[in-house]
């Protein structure tokens, strides 16, 4: 049965082809050899679904010996630095968001160890239809702890400098980013926020103005209920006032939210933070398995992360296109059974080995948008 194409016009996931070495050369200011190597890495990572160089070298279709390809990639990551701003702009181009669209920004952090090396990353992601797509990040070498206010300011300033503060709807962050200095910075910068606080250690003014443990003020709230406390003084050491809303999860866990006064439903707004988990899944087991990499030197790991961030945005947009033709089924809890990113990666892998249902129709739809080059490189015909 043929697919009925929807009348809604879907834009290309890129304004420029990331699989064209000449465009890559101009875009990232690389020489010919490095731009060609970067395109090869893009192709290999999409097919291998891995960030491990030994796996990528087996995918490359060069005339060189596999070991030579492996060493070539090692040299690339050792000698090449991709511009952070160029990568961020490329990601935004791929997402093809409306110029005036207000964006929800999410802060989160991910951490793992490679041997004795700590790999700790702070991310600023943009929320797009259920997903947190990383756009800026910072590596904090040999540091297991939380990020500083300065780290967060740096990423937020990068976004503002490139895309404008007027593009920000509000900033969402979890408990580990709690603190009066951080919230005061957002408030004085006129940036709206929804910030979860540590209910067990935070002090908050009661109805009489006396500072008590926030947790004690939430005892009467039942699971799945929420209550607005209005403007309250929070934090014992430094005076800071903010609107506060509290809810409890089905299991009875307290969710204490400080937020800007004009956020109508802060609990709903905070729920968008879940999108970053889907974004991290794409970086890890649900996509490019970035934790498998053997790279540990900061400059090399940063380059790898920027490549993966670009491919994550690319796969997300392509997955959305396929979903327009063959919609993803929802599970009983209402969430999609597979992410847009994994949908597209599975499509690449399956199309090389078997004929998929409606394959010709999907290819007919995708090929003009992708200029054919991507599918040629991935052996998809």
Order of alpha helices (4+ residues) and beta strands (2+ residues): alpha-alpha-alpha-alpha-alpha-beta-beta-beta-alpha-beta-alpha-beta-beta-beta-beta-beta-beta-alpha-alpha-alpha-alpha-alpha-alpha
